Amino acid sequence: MNRKKIIATVKSQEEEKVPFSLKLPASLKEDIQSLAEKESVSMNSLIVVTLQSLINDDCGNELNKTKSFLVDYRDYLYHQLTGFYPTDPDEAIMKDTMKSKINALNSLLEDDK
């Protein structure tokens, strides 16, 4: 989590807020209060954006794992396809299916850039 990014996001929040009760250890409350005062933002906004950043980081990590898996699968299919010369109609269909999967994965991975 990037502190500067969190503070910048706090200052641009516009979404409607709903009440929620949260109990903090006294020392943590003091730390949050001190940082909020230093950055001229509310404690609530600082807590909300920090939690959102944590969630976004976690989702980003999961997305990276999924992308890595897809790259590995695409490379596996490509390796299987290399030097594969169909000798009957079923193998020709299998080769076309593998090519289609590789193209779909390339398109999906390209869109993610």
C-alpha positions in Angstrom: 0.0 0.0 0.0 1.4 3.3 -1.1 0.8 6.0 1.6 0.9 8.9 -0.9 -1.6 7.2 -3.2 -3.9 6.6 -0.2 -3.8 10.2 0.9 -4.5 11.4 -2.7 -7.4 9.0 -3.0 -8.8 10.2 0.4 -8.9 13.8 -0.9 -10.9 12.7 -4.0 -13.6 10.6 -2.4 -17.2 11.4 -3.4 -19.2 8.2 -2.9 -22.1 8.3 -0.5 -21.1 7.0 3.0 -23.1 4.7 5.2 -22.7 4.4 9.0 -20.5 1.6 10.4 -19.1 1.2 13.9 -15.5 0.2 14.4 -13.6 -0.3 17.7 -9.9 0.4 17.6 -7.1 0.0 20.1 -6.4 3.4 21.7 -2.8 3.6 20.3 -4.0 2.9 16.8 -6.7 5.5 17.0 -4.0 8.0 18.1 -1.8 7.1 15.2 -4.6 7.4 12.7 -5.7 10.7 14.2 -2.2 12.1 14.1 -1.7 11.1 10.4 -5.2 12.4 9.5 -4.4 15.8 11.1 -1.0 15.9 9.4 -2.5 15.3 6.0 -5.7 17.4 6.6 -8.1 14.6 6.0 -10.7 12.9 8.2 -9.9 9.8 10.1 -12.9 8.0 8.6 -11.7 8.7 5.0 -8.2 7.6 5.9 -9.5 4.3 7.3 -11.8 3.7 4.3 -9.2 4.3 1.7 -6.6 2.2 3.5 -9.0 -0.7 3.6 -9.9 -0.2 0.0 -6.2 -0.2 -0.9 -5.7 -3.4 1.0 -8.6 -5.0 -0.9 -7.3 -3.7 -4.3 -3.8 -5.0 -3.5 -5.2 -8.5 -2.7 -7.3 -8.5 -5.9 -4.3 -7.4 -7.9 -2.2 -10.3 -6.5 -4.9 -12.8 -7.4 -5.2 -11.3 -10.9 -1.4 -11.6 -11.3 -1.5 -15.3 -10.3 -4.3 -16.0 -12.7 -2.5 -14.2 -15.5 0.7 -16.2 -14.8 -1.3 -19.4 -15.0 -2.8 -18.4 -18.3 0.6 -17.5 -19.8 1.9 -20.9 -18.7 -1.1 -22.7 -20.2 -0.7 -20.8 -23.5 3.0 -21.6 -23.6 2.2 -25.3 -22.9 -0.3 -25.4 -25.7 2.2 -23.7 -28.1 4.9 -26.2 -27.1 2.4 -29.1 -27.7 1.5 -27.7 -31.1 5.1 -27.2 -32.3 6.0 -30.1 -34.5 2.5 -31.6 -34.4 1.4 -32.8 -37.8 -2.0 -34.3 -37.9 -2.3 -37.7 -39.6 -6.1 -38.0 -39.4 -9.2 -35.7 -39.3 -9.5 -36.0 -35.5 -6.0 -34.8 -35.0 -6.6 -31.9 -37.4 -9.6 -30.9 -35.3 -7.5 -31.1 -32.2 -4.7 -28.9 -33.8 -7.3 -26.3 -34.8 -8.8 -26.3 -31.3 -5.3 -25.8 -29.8 -4.7 -22.9 -32.2 -8.0 -21.4 -31.3 -7.2 -21.6 -27.6 -3.8 -20.1 -28.1 -5.3 -17.2 -30.1 -8.0 -16.7 -27.4 -5.4 -16.6 -24.6 -3.2 -14.2 -26.6 -6.2 -11.9 -27.1 -7.1 -12.1 -23.4 -3.6 -11.5 -22.2 -3.2 -8.6 -24.7 -6.4 -6.9 -23.5 -4.9 -7.0 -19.9 -1.9 -4.8 -20.8 
